[in-house]
């Protein structure tokens, strides 16, 4: 795996300035959460996963489609309608191929940081949550509650963020991925 410094250097040319700033915020937040919920190894993995979570996000759509074919990344009907949902799945492959990531925990955290899924690992939850609450986010309704929950209970934070995200997607008439619906059902069930 490439060093953190080399990854940051590569990301600066792969991402817009705003996306790069967001990425640094996610890595920082993920490390803070990992320090609360795990050990030094988890903190290190959280840094890598946070840095690489959006590594494929700024690719042009035609490039995303081409790389999905080339890297054998399955693209379902919802992803075809909502191309923004491709980047975490493609990003997991890009992290392996272009950044030398072999750690399945890190790859999983990149893969599931947008849709979520039932029974996520601690690292997967941390990156999902950090992406939502990172310090550079412009304030929006529910952000402070999500930040508070993140440091109290990861599962409750997952349920809250998934519910808010699903509401946001529905209000904008965007395609909602079944993974997110399944994840919300799961996290509501285990936190009630």
URGIZI-V809916 format. One record per residue. N is the residue number from 1. RES is the residue in three letters. PHI is phi in whole degrees, 0 to 359 (none if undefined). Layout:
n: [N:N]
res: [RES:RES]
phi: [PHI:PHI]
This chain:
n: [1:2:3:4:5:6:7:8:9:10:11:12:13:14:15:16:17:18:19:20:21:22:23:24:25:26:27:28:29:30:31:32:33:34:35:36:37:38:39:40:41:42:43:44:45:46:47:48:49:50:51:52:53:54:55:56:57:58:59:60:61:62:63:64:65:66:67:68:69:70:71:72:73:74:75:76:77:78:79:80:81:82:83:84:85:86:87:88:89:90:91:92:93:94:95:96:97:98:99:100:101:102:103:104:105:106:107:108:109:110:111:112:113:114:115:116:117:118:119:120:121:122:123:124:125:126:127:128:129:130:131:132:133:134:135:136:137:138:139:140:141:142:143:144:145:146:147:148:149:150:151:152:153:154:155:156:157:158:159:160:161:162:163:164:165:166:167:168:169:170:171:172:173:174:175:176:177:178:179:180:181:182:183:184:185:186:187:188:189:190:191:192]
res: [UNK:UNK:UNK:UNK:UNK:UNK:UNK:UNK:UNK:UNK:UNK:UNK:UNK:UNK:UNK:UNK:UNK:UNK:UNK:UNK:UNK:UNK:UNK:UNK:UNK:UNK:UNK:UNK:UNK:UNK:UNK:UNK:UNK:UNK:UNK:UNK:UNK:UNK:UNK:UNK:UNK:UNK:UNK:UNK:UNK:UNK:UNK:UNK:UNK:UNK:UNK:UNK:UNK:UNK:UNK:UNK:UNK:UNK:UNK:UNK:UNK:UNK:UNK:UNK:UNK:UNK:UNK:UNK:UNK:UNK:UNK:UNK:UNK:UNK:UNK:UNK:UNK:UNK:UNK:UNK:UNK:UNK:UNK:UNK:UNK:UNK:UNK:UNK:UNK:UNK:UNK:UNK:UNK:UNK:UNK:UNK:UNK:UNK:UNK:UNK:UNK:UNK:UNK:UNK:UNK:UNK:UNK:UNK:UNK:UNK:UNK:UNK:UNK:UNK:UNK:UNK:UNK:UNK:UNK:UNK:UNK:UNK:UNK:UNK:UNK:UNK:UNK:UNK:UNK:UNK:UNK:UNK:UNK:UNK:UNK:UNK:UNK:UNK:UNK:UNK:UNK:UNK:UNK:UNK:UNK:UNK:UNK:UNK:UNK:UNK:UNK:UNK:UNK:UNK:UNK:UNK:UNK:UNK:UNK:UNK:UNK:UNK:UNK:UNK:UNK:UNK:UNK:UNK:UNK:UNK:UNK:UNK:UNK:UNK:UNK:UNK:UNK:UNK:UNK:UNK:UNK:UNK:UNK:UNK:UNK:UNK:UNK:UNK:UNK:UNK:UNK:UNK]
phi: [none:294:289:303:297:293:300:300:299:296:294:301:270:269:239:293:301:299:294:295:299:302:301:297:296:294:299:295:295:298:295:297:296:298:294:281:255:202:253:299:296:296:299:295:297:296:297:298:296:296:296:262:302:250:300:252:293:270:295:299:305:295:291:302:298:297:294:300:295:298:267:58:268:296:240:272:299:294:294:295:283:239:299:297:277:285:302:291:287:293:302:299:289:298:300:292:281:256:242:71:282:247:288:296:297:293:299:297:295:292:300:255:287:255:273:71:192:295:54:286:287:301:296:301:296:301:289:303:290:301:299:278:252:308:296:272:297:290:303:212:304:94:297:295:296:298:298:295:300:304:265:254:198:300:292:293:297:301:301:295:293:299:299:297:294:298:301:300:296:296:301:263:53:267:287:258:281:303:303:292:296:298:297:298:304:297:289:293:298:278:252:271]
